[in-house]
Amino acid sequence: MAKPHYKSARKSDKSVKPKRRGNAAFEHKKVGEVSVAKKLAEQSLPPRRSYQGKRLAEMTGLILETRPTSDYALLDSGRGEKLERYGSLIIRRPEGQAIWQPLLPDAQWNKADAVFTGDMDEEGQGRWQYPHGDLAETWPLAFDGLNYFGRFTSFRHTGVFPEQATHWHALQKAISAANRPVRMLNLFGYTGLASLVAARAGAEVTHVDASKRAIGWARENQELAGLQDKPIRWICDDAVKFCAREERRGNSYDVILLDPPAYGRGPKGEVWQLFEHLPHMLDLVRALQSQNPLMTVLTSYAIRASHFAIHEIMQEVFTGMDGRIESGELILRHEQGGRALSTSMFSRYVSPDCVL
């Protein structure tokens, strides 16, 4: 594995731009209600589109879980925190849904190499503390043999969302089994792991994120993974605006991934509110489906919603297409004890030709 270039994590914490969970196309900035309302008023949305046809076959309540590997494991959770192993590092950070008591003794939790402290709200900034000595900002990890960087950020995140691994396995299987050229669009792409997985499997990938910093991290991951020769377009842009332009250009994709934030701000002050803007976003996604699509995957970290909410909007948007809609939750399974931690909701369109 290539030796990464390290920078001081303590010095870089404050320079990392705020990032909400799942927010790879909108950098989060706290703003007053008045300015948010003003921006929303300025962003007039076109009328919703209508769809004709039969309701798709469906499955709800589907649980997709990520189990421990040598590169990642959920060691324990409880009292509003989770204890994780990323490679050789033990990390302790907030987790609002862990409302139970931890299973491991305090002595095990106190062995953490990095502890996130400060503002525990998902939108608030904090900092990392290193009880046993300073650590580098980045460290090498891998998914299924694909190398990438773990990274300490000021918003408690680590440059990777391990629960997405179940989607990555499905993604590379679907692309490999297609036996034809596959074009993939990765919206809100963050540090690019899904894009790298898809490119390694043989897809031509367009990766969109509004954060220049995230695009830079994604390129670093591409280099570490040794995939510089793979066809990946790294595009720093507002996801909604990009999709609208792609529709006008007549472009289409066989696989589309989107992981929008509950709330976010675009590079030019655009306001994103999930419940208001997601339906319009999905209208654009439907328009970008190819003649022979494979799958479209939507993940949501909006904890005030049910997976039935995103299931029904996916049913509406994909009405009349061949295939099915599958919806449920992504969970992380404890390394020991069998306990599960729910992290997010998902809904995906799967065509009859898609092999999962």
N, C-alpha and C positions, 0 to 999 in steps of 0.2 A: 504494500500500500504506500502511495506517495506520502512523503512527509509534508504536512500542511504548514502554511505560513501562519505563525501565531502572533496575535497582538494582545496587549493587556486587556483583560476583561473589565477590570475596575475602571480604567481610563475610558473605555469605549461605551460603558453602560449608558451614559447620558447622551451620547451621540446617536444612539440607535433610535430611529423614528418609531413612534408608537404604532403598534400593530395589534388589532383585535384578533381573537381566535377566528380562523377561517377568513380573515380579511386580507386578501392578497391583492386586491385591486383598488382598495380605498384605504388611505392612511388615516387613522382615527385622530381627530382633533376635537377637543372639547370646545363647544361654542354655545352661546346663549340661545334661548328658545326663539328670540326675535329674529336673529340672523338665520337660524335654521328655517323658520317659517318663510322668511324672505327668499331664501334660496329655493325652497320647495315651490314657491309661487312662480319663480322665474323658470323653473324646469317643467314646462308644460308637457305632459305625456300625451301621445296620440291615443285615439280611442282603441279599446281592446278589440282584438280580432275574434271572429266567430268561426267555429269548426263544426263540420257536419260528419255524421257517421256513427258507428256503434262504439259503445264503451269498451275499452280494452279488457282482456283477461287480467286478473289482478291477484296480488298476494299482499296482505298487510300483516303487521306484527312480526316481520322477518327480523331475526337477530343475527347480525354478522359480527363475529368476534375475532379479536387479535390476541393470539396466545403468545406467551413468552418465547424469546429466541436468545441467542448469545449476544445479540446487539441491543435488544430492548426487553425489559420486563417490568411490569407493575408489581412491586414488592409488597405494598400495603397501601391502605387508604383509610381515612377516618378523621373525625374532628375537623373537617373542612380542609384537609390536606391530602396529598398523595406522595408516596415514596417510590421512586422509579430508578431503574438501572439503565443507563445509556452507555453501552460498551462497558468500560471499567469504572465509570463515574456513577456515584449514587447522588440523586438529586431529590430535593424536598421542596415542594411548591404548593400553592393553594389549589383547592378543588372544592367548589361550593356544593357539589352534589354528594360529597362523601359525608353524610350526616350521621353515620354510625361510629362506633368505637373502633379504633385500630386493633388489628390482630397481633401485631408484633409489639414487643416491649419498647419502652422509650429508649433503651440503650441502643437498639437497632436503628431507630430514627436518628439518634444523635451521631451516627456514623456518617451521615450525609456529607459529601464533599462540597456541595453547593446548596444553599438555602435561600429561597426568594423571600424578601422581607419588604416592608413598607406598605403601600396602598394595596389592599387585597381585593379591591374591586376590579372586575375584568377590564374596566376602562382606565384604571388608574396606574400611574407609574410607580415603580418600586426599585429595588436594587438587589443584586445577588451578594450574599456573604459567603465566604469560603473558610469555614472553621478550621480546616487542617492545612491551610496554606493556599496562596494565590493560584488560580487556574488560568489557562489561556481562554481567550474568547471563543475559539473554535477547537473542535477535536474530531477525529475521524470516526465515522460509523459506516454501516453498510446495511442494505436491504437486499436479500437474495443475491448476494455477490456484487451488488452495485454500490460503489463507494460514494459517500457524501459527507458533508460537514454537519456535526451538531454545533449549536451556537447559542450562547447566552444573550438574551435580549432584555431590554428594560421593561418589557411587558410580560414577564414570567415565561415566555415561550422559548423553545429550544431549536427552532428552525425546521422542525418536523412534527407532524401529528401522527403518532404511531398507529392510532385506530384506523387510519386510512389504508393501512397495509392490506386489508381484505379487499379493498377496491383495486389496489395495484396488482394483486394476484389475478383478479378477474380480468383486469384490463389487458395484461400481457397474454393471458390465455386466449381472450377473444381476438386479439390482433394476430397472434401466431396461427390460430386456427382458421382465420379468414381466407388464407391462401390467395390473397389479392392485395393490390395497393390499398392502404388505409390512410386517410387523412384525419388527424385529430386536432381539436381546438380545446385548449386548456384555459379556461377563464378564471380569474382570481387565483392565478397559478402559484403564488408565493415563491418558495425556494426551488421549485422545479422538479421534485422527485417524480411526480406522476408523468411529467413530460419526458424525463430521462428513461423511466420504465417503458413508456410507449415507444420511444425512439429505438431503444435497444431491441424491442420486440419486432421492429420493422416498420413502424408508422412514420409518416411525415407529419411533424408536429408544429403547431402554432401556439405559442405560449404568450398569454396576455396578462400583464399586471401593471397597475398604475404607479407602483413604487420603484423608482430607479435603484434604490438600495436592494430590494428583493430581486430585481433582475440581475444585479451584480452578484448576489449570492448564488443565484441559479447558475450563472456562468461559471462560477468557481466550482460548483458541484459537478457541472458538465466536464470540466477539466480533470477534476479528481477521479471521476468515473471513467475517464479515457474515451469519452464519446464525442470528441470534437468534430469527428467526420460525419456525425449523424445529422439528418436534415431537420433542424430545429430553428424556427424563427422566434427570436426573443423580442417581444414588442411591449414597450412601455406606453400604455394608453388606458383610457377609461373603457371598461369592458362594454358598457352599453353602447357608447358611441362607436366603438370598433365593430360590434356586431351589426349595427345599423349600416355602416359603410360596407361591410362584407355582403349584406343582403343586396344593396344597390349594385355591387360589383358582380352579383350572380354567383358568388362562391358558396361552396357547401362542404360539409364534413361528415364523415362516417361515425366518428366518436366525438362527443362533446362532454366535457367535465365542467361543472361550475360549483364553486364553494363560496357563495357570497356571504358578507358579514350581516349581522342584524342591523348595524348602523355603521356608516362610514362617510368619509369625505374623499372626493376625487382630487386629481392633481390641480384642477382649476376651481376648486371650491364646490364642486358638485356634491349635493347631499344624496346619500343613499339610505333609504328606509326600507327594510326587507319587505314588510307587508304591503307597502305602497308600490314599490318598484319591481318586485320579483315577477308579478304577472306579465308586465310589459317585457321584461327581460326574457321570459320564457316564450313569448310570442316571437321574438327575434330568433331564439334558439330553434324553435319549430321551423322557421323559415330557412334556417341554415342546414337542415337535415338533407343529406344526399339522397339520391334515388334508391340506394341500397344501404341504409344506415345500419350500424351495429348496436350501439347503445348510447344513451345520454344519462349521466349521473349527476344528481343534485344532492349536495350535502348542506345541512343547516345546523348551526350552533345556537339558534334562537331558542332559549330555554323556555320562553313563555308560549311556545307553540307545541302542537301535537304533530306526530308524523302523519296523521290523517290530513292535516292542513296542506302539507306539501304533496301528499298523495293525491288529493282531489284536484289541486291545480295542475299537476302533471297529467291526470286523467283528462281534464278539460283540454289542455293544450295538445295532447297527442291523440285525441279523438279521431277516429277514422283511419289511423295507421294500423298496419299489421304488427302484432307483437303483444307485449304485456307490460304492466306496471307493477314493480315490486317496491315495497316501502317498509321501513322499520327503523331500527336503531343500530348504531355501531357501539360496541362495548369492548372494554379491555378486561381480560381475565387475570386475576391475581396469579402470581407464580405458584403460590401455595395456598391452600384453603378453599379454593373454588369460588370465592367471592367475585362478583362482576361489577364493574363501574361503567355506567352509561356515559358516553361522551357527546353524542350528536345523533341527529336524525338524518335519514337519507330517503330518496325516492329515485328509482331509475326506470327508464324505458329500455326494454330489451327486445330486439327484433327476433323473428323466428330463426334467422340465420346465425344469431350470435351464440357462440359456445362459451359457457361460463364454468 
